[in-house]
Amino acid sequence: MEECISVFDMLKIGIGPSSSHTLGPWRAAERFLGEVRSENLLDSIDRVRVDLYGSLSLTGKGHATDLAIMLGLSGQDPEYIPVSNIDSIIKTIKDKNEINLGDEKLIPFHFSQDIVFNKNFLPFHANGLTFTAYAKDGKEYISTFYSIGGGFVVKEERVNAKKKNAIKCAFPFPIDKATELLEYCANENKKISEIVYENEKSMRSEEKIHHELMRIWNTMLECMYIGCHSEGILPGGLNVRRRAFDMHQNLIGLSNYDSPQTWLEQIRLTEVKFRQILKWVSCFALAVNEVNAALGRVVTAPTNGSAGVIPAVLMYYLVIENHKGGEKEIKQFLMVASEIGSIFKKGSTISAAMGGCQAEIGVSSAMAAAALCELMGGTPAQVLMAAEIAMEHHLGMTCDPVGGLVQIPCIERNTMGAIKAINAAELALETDPKNAKVPLDKVVDTMWQTAKDMNNKYKETSEGGLAIAVNMADC
């Protein structure tokens, strides 16, 4: 049995552009600091070197991996750091060639020398990084981490120990596979969201669950709001122009609002014509991923590169399907989505460096489809069917970011994933589960087999596909 994966493990608040290449290394740096503190080594350290391997090295500069590591070593928290402070912190480190380690001790740090990009891969995972702390007495402390997607960070020895000790999940309804989830729903006569809620209550209070779920949603809403009201060119050198701003202006026209919440209500009051529905959904998804590409604050869902799908589909429900929908429906949506994501993480991967973009956009589309299906009245079997349909039509999708940036084709793929999620939910609602030919668990297995068969150059390395078909000058 796997460890318990909470809603708040699957849906994390952090900084863009990548959960595996930005948030994961940032968290790894924090964990490294925790280790040296526990060993009482912080005072004796006079230098730190970081080695990046595999995909972290090949696309790390485009994903701001180096910047994330510096911020993590500085003791900054990606969940709460003011986004406006990031540039000044990085500039200070580069200009002074020193870093305030753990926000406690200044040590020399040369940006171009102390973060090393090694193109070779470590055997355990494509996203590996090693921290080496050098003490004044000549001793070294070395620690290696792996960023396995969605902001999750592990150490190889911990994973091996878990296998040996067969750690049990403490949830009242431990779930590895979709069939187990469906069985719980039938035996308990509960919806999927209700099963998830019971699991969450075993870990924290109902008040805490409510507060954290709404904090996640408000972060998503603010992200869409910022994206729809920001103009200009995205950073990174591809000269990609933001499109959500113009699309939003064309859709909403002259309206009065002064906050993300009043903006949502204004959109609900806007008369949306049939052909505008797709534009609104695309606008919401574009907005999120443009903010992500600009190192803004987003929610991993299940990753940063796929962060726009779930907010876009949930907004679709609130502004198109149910104008009376509120906190109850929002929390229900997020709980269902997270559970589907955890099934994919346990049975396959949510790391593009391991599985290609099917592991990011494919999983996010499946999560959103399932959540929307439950809100639209689908049975648990139909909800799982919606997830299966969405993933079925993302199988084999490669990850080939141009310039190593989470921009082309990543931003547009979020709009496609959101539209497919809505379509999958509608198809599931019109289908008798008894007629389903491919269960969700089979699709999860197939996705993992496809990931293993996929050529490495299509797994977030920028060595194949669009990444080499398009060069910087063409853009």
N, C-alpha and C positions, 0 to 999 in steps of 0.2 A: 504493500500500500504506500502510495506517495504521501509526502507531507501535505498538510492542509494548505490550500491556496485560497486566500480570502479575496473578497471583492476588491479590497484595497491593495492587494498585491498585483492584481491584474490591471487596475485603473489607478495609476500613480500620477501625481502632479509633479512636473519637472520642466526643464528648459530644453528647447530644441537645439539642433534639428533631428537628433537620432536617439532612440532609447538605448540601443545596443552600443552605439559608438560615442554618445555624449553622456547620457544619464548613467549608463552602466560604469564607464571609466571614472566618472565623477564619484559615484558611490564606492567604487573600488578604492579610490584615493582616500575616502573617508574611513573605510574599513582598515586600510593600511595604517592610517594615523591611530586608529583605535588599538591596533596590534602593538605599535611601538610604545604607546602610552602604557598598555598593560604590562609590557616588558620593562617599563621604566627606562626607556632608551631616548626619549624625546630630547632631554637636556644634552645628551652626548652627541647627537647627530650634527654634523657640519656639512653634509652634502646628501642630496637625493637624486638618483637617476631612475628614469622610467623607460623601459623597453616595450615597444608595441610590436605585436606579431600578427601575421595573416591579414585578415580583412581590416582590422583596426589600423594596420600600417598602410595598406594599399589605398584606403579611402578615408583615412583618419583626418587629413588636413581639410578635406571638403566637409567632413562631419563635425569639425571643431573638437576632435578628440583631445588634441593637445591643450586647447583652451580649457576644456572641462577638467582635465587633470590638474591644471594649475589652480583652478578655482576650488577643486576638491582638496588639494594640498593646503590651500589657504584657509581651510575651515569654513568655507561658504556652503550653505544648504540650498540645493537646487529648487526645493519646494518653496522656499521663502525669500531667497535673495531678490532684492529689487532689480528688475531687469535693467534698469537705467544705470546700475552700478557696475555692470559686467565690464564694459569697455575700459573704465578708469582703472579697475583692479588689474586687468590684463596689461594695460599700458604701463602701469607702475612697475610690475614685475619685469617687463621687457626693458624699460628704460633704466632701471636701477640694477638689473641683473641680480636680484635677490627676491626671496619669497618669504612671507611671514608664515612659517610652517605651523599649521593648526591654529592660526591666529594667536600664536604664543611666542614664537621664536624666529627671528630673522636669520636666514642662512643664505649663502651665495646660491644663485640658481641662474644658469645661462640657458635661456629658452632653446636656442639652436643646438646645444650640446647635450643637455640633460634629459631631453625627450628624444629617444632614438627610434627611428622607423625601420624595423627589420621586416623584409618581405617574406621571410620563411614562416611557415605555419607551425604552431605547437600541435602535438598529436591529439590532445583532448578536445579542443574546440577551435573554430576558426577565429574567434575573438579573444586572444590572449594578451595579457600585459603583466610585466614583472616590475616590482618596485624594489630598489636596492638602496638601503640607508647606510651611509658610511659614517662611522663614529670616529671621534678624535684619536682613540687608541688603536685605530687600524681595523677594528672589527667591523663586520658587515652583517646587516639583517636583510634577508631576501624573502620576498613573498610574491607569489604568482596568483592571479585571479583570472576568471573567464567571464566575459559579459555575454550571457546566453540568450539575450533578446528580452524586450519589454522592460529593461531596467533591472532585470534579475542578474545577480552576480554570485558566482560560486567559486569554491576552491576544489580542485580535483580530489584531494584527499578526503574532503568532507563528503563528496558524492559517493566515493568508494566505501567510506565508513557507513553511510546510510544504507547502502546495499547489503553490507554484512550484518548490520544490526536490525534490518527490517523495521525501520521506524514506522509506527502506526499513526494514522491521522486521528485526532481527538474529536473531530466533528461527529455529531449524532448521525449524520448521513454522509459518510465518506464516499467520495465519487472519483473513480478513475475513468469510467466509460459511460457513454450515453445510455446504454442498456440499464446500468445500475440506477442512473438518474430517473429513467422512465419507470423502473420498478418501484422506486421510492414514491414517486407521484401516484402510482396506482394503489399501492398499499396504504398510503397516508391520506389519499383523496385530496392531494394538494397540487397547486400549480408549481411550476419550476421555481418561480420567484419565491414562493413560500418555503420550499425546501432550502433554498439558499439562505433565506432569512433566518431559519432555525439554526443553520450552521453558524451564521454570523453571531447570533445571540449567545452561542456557547463561548465566544471569545471576548465580547464587549457588550455594553449596555445598549438598550434600544435607543436611548437618547444620543449616544455616541454614534451609532449606526446612522441615525437620521442626520446628525450634524455633518458627518464625513461624506455621506452620499450627496447631500445638498452642496457641500463645499466643492465636490468634484463637478457637479452640474454647473454651479456658478462659475467655476474656472472655465469650463467648456463654453458657456454662454458669453463670458467676457472675451474669450479668445475669438469667437465668431464676430462679436461686436467690434473688437479692435481691427480684425482683418477686413471687415466691410468698410472701415473708415480710415484705412491707411493707403496712401498712394506711394508711387515711386518704384525704384528698381531694387530687387532683392540682392543681398550681398553675395559675394563669392566669385564674381567675374564672368558669369554667363550672361549677364545683362537681361535677366528675366524680369519682365514688367509685371507688377501686381495687377491682377484682373478682377478680383472680388470687388474692389472699390467701384469701378465703372459699372459692373454688372448690377451691383446693389443700387447705385444711383438710378439706373434705368428702370429697375423694378419698383422701387419704393417712391420715387418722385419726391415731391416736397412734403415732408412730414416733420412733426415736432416730437422730440423725445430727448431725454438727457441722461439715460443710463441703460445698461444692457437689459434690465427688467422692463422698463417702459418701451424700449425698442422692440422687445418680443411682443408686447401687447399691441404696439402700433402695426406690426406685421400681421397680427391676427385680424386687425380691423381692415387691412388692405384687401381689396377684392382681387383674388388670384384667379386668373383665367387658366383654362386647362393647359395650354402650351407653356404657361409660365411656371408650372409646378417643377418641371425638370430644371429650369433655370434657377429657381430658388434653392433647390437641393444642391445643385452644383455650386452656387454662390456660397452656401454655408460651408461646404467641404473645402472649396478653394480658400476661403477666408482663414480657416484653421491652419491649413498647411502652408500658407504664405507667412503666417505668424511664426509657425514652427521653423520655416526656412530662414527666418530673420533672427533666430535665437530667442524667440519669445517663449512665454509660458504656455504649455499645453498639458493635456492629460494623455498618457500612454493608453492606447485603446485598440489592440494590446501593445502597440509600439508608437513611437513618435511619427515615423514615416507613414503610418496609417491612422493617425490621430483624428482625421477629419470625417471619417465614415460614420462613426457612432453619433457624434454631435449632430451631423447633418440629417441623419435618419430620425433621430429623436426630435429635432426641430420640425421635420416634415410632419411627424405625428401631431405635434402641438399646434402648428399653424395651418395644417391642411385637414387632418383627420379628426381632431378633437380639440376644439377651442376651449373646452372646459377642463382639459387635462391639466393637472398640477403636480404637486409634490408626490402624491401617491403613485401616479403613473411614471413619473421621472425615476423614482427609486426602484419601481418594479422593472423598468426597462434596463437600468444599470445592473441590477442583480442578475437578470437572465443573461445579459450580454457577457458579464464576467464569468459565469459558470461555463458557457460555451467556450470561451477563450481558454479557461483552465483545462478543459477536456482536450483541446488541441495541444496545449503546452505539454500535458502529461503523455499524450499518445504520439505526438509528432514534434513540432518545434514552432516557435514564434520568432525565430531568428532568421532574417534574410541571408545572413552569412552562412547559414546551414541549409536553408530550404528555398532560397529565392523569394521573390515577392509574393508567391502564394502563401508564404508563412506570415506575411504582414497584411497586405490588402485582402487576400483571400480569407484569412481568419477574421479580420475586422468586419468584412462583409457578412460572414456567417454569423458572427456575434450580433450584428445589427438586425439581420433578417430574423433571427430567432426572437430577439427582444420585441421587435415590431409585431411579429406574429402573435405573441402572447397578448400584447396590448389590444390587438384587433380581434381577440376572442378565440384564438387558436388553442386547441388541446395540446397537452405536452407532446404527444406524438407528432402533431403538425408543427409545433415549434422546432423540434429536432429535425423534421423534414425540411423546414425552411433553411436551417443552418446547412444541411447537406446539399440542398440545391445551390445555395450561394457558393459554397466551396467547390462543388463539382465544376462550376464554370469559371474557376480560377486556377484549376490544377495545371501545373507546369509553368506558371508565370514566373519569368526570370526577374532578377534584380540586377539592373545594369545602369546605375546612375551616371549621367554625364558629368564629367569633372569631379566625380566622387561627392557631388552635392545632392541633398534631398530636395531636388527641384524638378529635373527632367529625367524620367517621366513621372516621378513620384506624386507631384501635386495633382496632376490631372487624373491619375489613377484613383485618387480618393473620390473624385466625383463619379467615376465609373463604378467603384465598389459600392457607393451609396445607392446608386440607381439599381444595380443588380440586387442589393439587399431588399429594396422595396419590392422589386419584381419577384424575388424568391419568396417573400412573405405572402404575397398575393397568390402565387401559384400553390403554395402549401395550404392556404386557407380554402382553396377550391379542390383539394385532393383528399380522397379517403386514404388515410395512412395504410390501410390494408393493401392498397395497390402500389405502395412504394416498393421499388425494386432494389434500391441501394440504401442500407442503413447508415447513419452518421458515422458509427465506429469504423465501417469499411472505408469510408471516404477519408477519415483520419489516418488509417493505415496506408491507404493509397497515396495520400499526400506525403507521408514519410518515405515510402518507397520511391516516389518521384523525386523527392529531395536528394536521396542517396544516389540516384541515377544521374542527376543533373550535373553537367560539367561545372567545375569550380569557377570558371570564368564568368558564369552567369549568377554567381552568388555574392553579390555586393563587393566585387573586386575592381569594378570599372575596367576589366580586361576583355570584355566581350559585348556583343549586342549594340545597343544605342551608344554606349560609352565610347566605342571605337568608331562607330559609323558617323558620329557627329563630333567635330572638334570645336574648340573654343572660338576659333575664327568664324566658323559657320554661324554661331549663335550671335 
